[in-house]
């Protein structure tokens, strides 16, 4: 209760997070909390897909798609994307 009834600074908050984990919270804060700018994720679809084994479309539906991340700065990203085709019921 070090900051009970008082305000904590961002540095206080980051220090407390860092004391509870083995991860480098200070580096994460520098990359994510102390930077500006936006990241944009763009999906492009509709081109013929490259073929996989035995000449079948690599993604199962005959079309390829690509994701592009455009960012300002050098924030690391880890992303999982799911794509669904409603026409394939």
N, CA, C and O of each residue as an XYZ file, in Angstrom:
356
protein
N       0.835     -1.190      0.000
C       0.000      0.000      0.000
C       0.870      1.241      0.000
O       0.564      2.233      0.662
N       1.941      1.176     -0.738
C       2.889      2.294     -0.789
C       2.232      3.588     -1.264
O       2.576      4.668     -0.784
N       1.300      3.490     -2.195
C       0.662      4.684     -2.745
C      -0.778      4.835     -2.266
O      -1.589      5.472     -2.939
N      -1.098      4.269     -1.132
C      -2.450      4.363     -0.591
C      -2.806      5.826     -0.362
O      -2.075      6.563      0.300
N      -3.937      6.232     -0.920
C      -4.442      7.608     -0.832
C      -3.495      8.613     -1.479
O      -3.475      9.783     -1.097
N      -2.718      8.165     -2.450
C      -1.796      9.060     -3.153
C      -1.717      8.625     -4.607
O      -2.216      7.564     -4.980
N      -1.095      9.446     -5.408
C      -0.929      9.144     -6.825
C       0.410      8.462     -7.068
O       1.405      8.747     -6.403
N       0.407      7.566     -8.026
C       1.642      6.915     -8.454
C       2.004      7.447     -9.837
O       1.126      7.800    -10.625
N       3.272      7.501    -10.119
C       3.726      7.910    -11.446
C       3.755      6.686    -12.354
O       3.627      5.553    -11.889
N       3.924      6.924    -13.644
C       4.071      5.812    -14.576
C       5.296      4.979    -14.200
O       5.257      3.751    -14.273
N       6.363      5.631    -13.806
C       7.576      4.907    -13.401
C       7.294      4.010    -12.193
O       7.781      2.880    -12.137
N       6.508      4.508    -11.222
C       6.134      3.685    -10.070
C       5.352      2.454    -10.515
O       5.597      1.344    -10.042
N       4.413      2.663    -11.425
C       3.586      1.573    -11.928
C       4.436      0.517    -12.632
O       4.284     -0.680    -12.386
N       5.330      0.972    -13.508
C       6.195      0.050    -14.251
C       7.130     -0.693    -13.301
O       7.358     -1.891    -13.470
N       7.666     -0.002    -12.316
C       8.539     -0.660    -11.335
C       7.799     -1.759    -10.578
O       8.364     -2.822    -10.321
N       6.542     -1.511    -10.222
C       5.755     -2.525     -9.521
C       5.449     -3.714    -10.422
O       5.492     -4.859     -9.971
N       5.142     -3.455    -11.687
C       4.936     -4.560    -12.623
C       6.210     -5.382    -12.769
O       6.166     -6.613    -12.776
N       7.339     -4.699    -12.885
C       8.622     -5.378    -13.079
C       8.978     -6.253    -11.881
O       9.616     -7.294    -12.042
N       8.573     -5.841    -10.691
C       8.896     -6.636     -9.500
C       8.084     -7.930     -9.431
O       8.408     -8.822     -8.647
N       7.034     -8.038    -10.244
C       6.160     -9.212    -10.198
C       6.398    -10.198    -11.340
O       5.692    -11.202    -11.438
N       7.377     -9.932    -12.201
C       7.600    -10.817    -13.347
C       9.078    -10.874    -13.716
O       9.866    -10.015    -13.320
N       9.434    -11.892    -14.474
C      10.805    -11.998    -14.983
C      10.960    -11.311    -16.336
O      12.073    -11.195    -16.850
N       9.865    -10.861    -16.904
C       9.922    -10.206    -18.219
C      10.472     -8.792    -18.088
O      10.419     -8.183    -17.020
N      11.005     -8.281    -19.201
C      11.579     -6.939    -19.216
C      10.469     -5.909    -19.421
O      10.231     -5.448    -20.537
N       9.804     -5.562    -18.337
C       8.675     -4.632    -18.398
C       9.146     -3.231    -18.774
O       8.413     -2.498    -19.438
N      10.337     -2.851    -18.371
C      10.840     -1.517    -18.707
C      11.029     -1.359    -20.220
O      10.715     -0.309    -20.779
N      11.543     -2.402    -20.878
C      11.693     -2.343    -22.339
C      10.328     -2.288    -23.009
O      10.133     -1.531    -23.960
N       9.372     -3.093    -22.518
C       8.014     -3.075    -23.070
C       7.399     -1.685    -22.928
O       6.791     -1.178    -23.871
N       7.552     -1.074    -21.773
C       6.992      0.261    -21.552
C       7.630      1.276    -22.493
O       6.951      2.165    -23.008
N       8.927      1.143    -22.713
C       9.599      2.051    -23.631
C       9.093      1.917    -25.055
O       8.970      2.912    -25.768
N       8.799      0.689    -25.474
C       8.348      0.449    -26.846
C       6.869      0.756    -27.038
O       6.472      1.183    -28.122
N       6.052      0.552    -26.023
C       4.604      0.678    -26.190
C       4.006      1.899    -25.505
O       3.127      2.541    -26.078
N       4.445      2.236    -24.319
C       3.804      3.322    -23.579
C       4.470      4.673    -23.788
O       3.841      5.717    -23.615
N       5.734      4.649    -24.159
C       6.454      5.915    -24.313
C       6.713      6.259    -25.777
O       7.642      7.005    -26.087
N       5.902      5.721    -26.668
C       6.017      6.040    -28.088
C       4.679      6.555    -28.594
O       3.641      6.348    -27.965
N       4.715      7.216    -29.718
C       3.494      7.731    -30.328
C       3.308      7.082    -31.692
O       4.175      6.357    -32.179
N       2.176      7.354    -32.284
C       1.901      6.840    -33.616
C       0.918      5.684    -33.569
O       0.624      5.132    -32.509
N       0.426      5.338    -34.735
C      -0.543      4.255    -34.834
C      -0.002      3.143    -35.719
O       0.850      3.367    -36.578
N      -0.506      1.966    -35.497
C      -0.171      0.817    -36.330
C      -1.390      0.496    -37.177
O      -2.519      0.566    -36.693
N      -1.172      0.146    -38.428
C      -2.267     -0.168    -39.341
C      -2.082     -1.579    -39.868
O      -1.016     -1.926    -40.377
N      -3.120     -2.388    -39.746
C      -3.127     -3.745    -40.268
C      -4.034     -3.760    -41.482
O      -5.214     -3.424    -41.383
N      -3.489     -4.151    -42.633
C      -4.240     -4.169    -43.884
C      -4.285     -5.591    -44.425
O      -3.262     -6.269    -44.512
N      -5.489     -6.031    -44.787
C      -5.654     -7.356    -45.396
C      -5.982     -7.177    -46.866
O      -6.847     -6.376    -47.221
N      -5.301     -7.914    -47.713
C      -5.570     -7.890    -49.147
C      -5.956     -9.296    -49.573
O      -5.271    -10.263    -49.239
N      -7.059     -9.409    -50.314
C      -7.550    -10.720    -50.737
C      -7.879    -10.708    -52.216
O      -7.912     -9.658    -52.858
N      -8.122    -11.901    -52.742
C      -8.678    -11.999    -54.079
C      -7.761    -12.442    -55.182
O      -8.228    -12.662    -56.300
N      -6.483    -12.584    -54.929
C      -5.591    -13.027    -56.000
C      -5.534    -14.550    -55.995
O      -5.770    -15.165    -54.955
N      -5.228    -15.168    -57.122
C      -5.139    -16.631    -57.138
C      -4.110    -17.126    -56.129
O      -3.014    -16.575    -56.019
N      -4.474    -18.156    -55.406
C      -3.599    -18.680    -54.357
C      -2.500    -19.546    -54.941
O      -2.703    -20.216    -55.953
N      -1.342    -19.536    -54.309
C      -0.319    -20.499    -54.707
C      -0.822    -21.895    -54.381
O      -1.612    -22.073    -53.454
N      -0.377    -22.864    -55.122
C      -0.870    -24.223    -54.891
C      -0.009    -24.952    -53.885
O       1.199    -24.738    -53.790
N      -0.659    -25.810    -53.144
C       0.023    -26.638    -52.162
C       0.294    -28.005    -52.749
O       0.425    -28.150    -53.965
N       0.380    -29.013    -51.887
C       0.629    -30.379    -52.360
C      -0.459    -30.838    -53.325
O      -1.632    -30.524    -53.126
N      -0.099    -31.549    -54.330
C      -1.019    -32.128    -55.325
C      -1.821    -31.076    -56.070
O      -2.904    -31.373    -56.574
N      -1.311    -29.846    -56.152
C      -1.973    -28.809    -56.934
C      -3.203    -28.206    -56.297
O      -3.928    -27.472    -56.968
N      -3.473    -28.480    -55.031
C      -4.635    -27.890    -54.366
C      -4.288    -26.502    -53.862
O      -3.134    -26.247    -53.519
N      -5.269    -25.588    -53.809
C      -4.983    -24.257    -53.280
C      -4.439    -24.361    -51.860
O      -4.955    -25.123    -51.043
N      -3.408    -23.602    -51.579
C      -2.733    -23.699    -50.290
C      -3.645    -23.320    -49.128
O      -3.452    -23.807    -48.015
N      -4.636    -22.458    -49.366
C      -5.506    -22.060    -48.266
C      -6.883    -22.707    -48.344
O      -7.748    -22.385    -47.529
N      -7.110    -23.588    -49.272
C      -8.345    -24.337    -49.317
C      -9.482    -23.721    -50.091
O     -10.465    -24.410    -50.363
N      -9.400    -22.452    -50.460
C     -10.534    -21.858    -51.174
C     -10.158    -21.219    -52.506
O     -11.003    -20.578    -53.130
N      -8.932    -21.373    -52.953
C      -8.546    -20.871    -54.257
C      -8.128    -19.418    -54.303
O      -7.755    -18.924    -55.367
N      -8.180    -18.718    -53.181
C      -7.747    -17.325    -53.157
C      -6.661    -17.152    -52.104
O      -6.645    -17.835    -51.081
N      -5.769    -16.234    -52.378
C      -4.736    -15.946    -51.394
C      -5.088    -14.660    -50.663
O      -5.950    -13.897    -51.100
N      -4.430    -14.437    -49.580
C      -4.591    -13.189    -48.860
C      -3.279    -12.875    -48.164
O      -2.483    -13.765    -47.862
N      -3.079    -11.613    -47.923
C      -1.842    -11.165    -47.288
C      -2.169    -10.104    -46.256
O      -3.097     -9.316    -46.438
N      -1.413    -10.082    -45.179
C      -1.537     -9.062    -44.150
C      -0.281     -8.215    -44.156
O       0.832     -8.732    -44.251
N      -0.469     -6.919    -44.055
C       0.644     -5.991    -43.997
C       0.473     -5.120    -42.765
O      -0.603     -4.564    -42.547
N       1.520     -4.993    -41.956
C       1.499     -4.106    -40.799
C       2.371     -2.911    -41.130
O       3.557     -3.052    -41.427
N       1.769     -1.734    -41.075
C       2.502     -0.490    -41.265
C       2.538      0.193    -39.907
O       1.500      0.368    -39.269
N       3.714      0.573    -39.471
C       3.788      1.171    -38.145
C       4.749      2.339    -38.131
O       5.646      2.462    -38.965
N       4.523      3.182    -37.156
C       5.430      4.284    -36.890
C       6.216      3.887    -35.650
O       5.637      3.763    -34.571
N       7.499      3.690    -35.777
C       8.293      3.248    -34.647
C       8.699      1.800    -34.799
O       8.679      1.251    -35.901
N       9.066      1.183    -33.693
C       9.580     -0.181    -33.775
C       8.942     -1.094    -32.732
O       9.626     -1.909    -32.113
N       7.652     -0.961    -32.541
C       6.973     -1.820    -31.572
C       6.858     -3.237    -32.118
O       6.481     -3.428    -33.274
N       7.180     -4.231    -31.296
C       7.047     -5.622    -31.746
C       5.581     -6.053    -31.727
O       4.796     -5.576    -30.907
N       5.229     -6.938    -32.616
C       3.852     -7.420    -32.708
C       3.813     -8.937    -32.758
O       4.697     -9.582    -33.324
N       2.795     -9.479    -32.169
C       2.467    -10.899    -32.320
C       0.961    -10.927    -32.545
O       0.196    -10.420    -31.725
N       0.541    -11.513    -33.647
C      -0.867    -11.463    -34.010
C      -1.322    -12.821    -34.542
O      -0.572    -13.525    -35.218
N      -2.544    -13.163    -34.229
C      -3.172    -14.361    -34.766
C      -4.409    -13.913    -35.522
O      -5.208    -13.131    -35.007
N      -4.567    -14.401    -36.733
C      -5.690    -13.986    -37.575
C      -6.479    -15.214    -37.989
O      -5.906    -16.234    -38.371
N      -7.782    -15.109    -37.911
C      -8.664    -16.152    -38.420
C      -9.462    -15.582    -39.575
O      -9.996    -14.478    -39.469
N      -9.553    -16.302    -40.663
C     -10.315    -15.842    -41.831
C     -11.412    -16.851    -42.128
O     -11.187    -18.061    -42.097
N     -12.596    -16.339    -42.416
C     -13.750    -17.196    -42.664
C     -14.412    -16.802    -43.971
O     -14.480    -15.619    -44.303
N     -14.892    -17.769    -44.701
C     -15.622    -17.534    -45.943
C     -17.056    -17.998    -45.718
O     -17.331    -19.196    -45.663
N     -17.972    -17.027    -45.588
C     -19.370    -17.354    -45.317
C     -20.016    -18.142    -46.452
O     -21.025    -18.814    -46.235
N     -19.462    -18.073    -47.639
C     -20.033    -18.785    -48.782
C     -19.758    -20.288    -48.721
O     -20.368    -21.056    -49.465
N     -18.863    -20.707    -47.859
C     -18.503    -22.125    -47.780
C     -19.320    -22.895    -46.745
O     -18.982    -24.038    -46.434
N     -20.359    -22.317    -46.215
C     -21.230    -22.932    -45.192
C     -20.647    -24.193    -44.678
O     -21.241    -24.841    -43.817
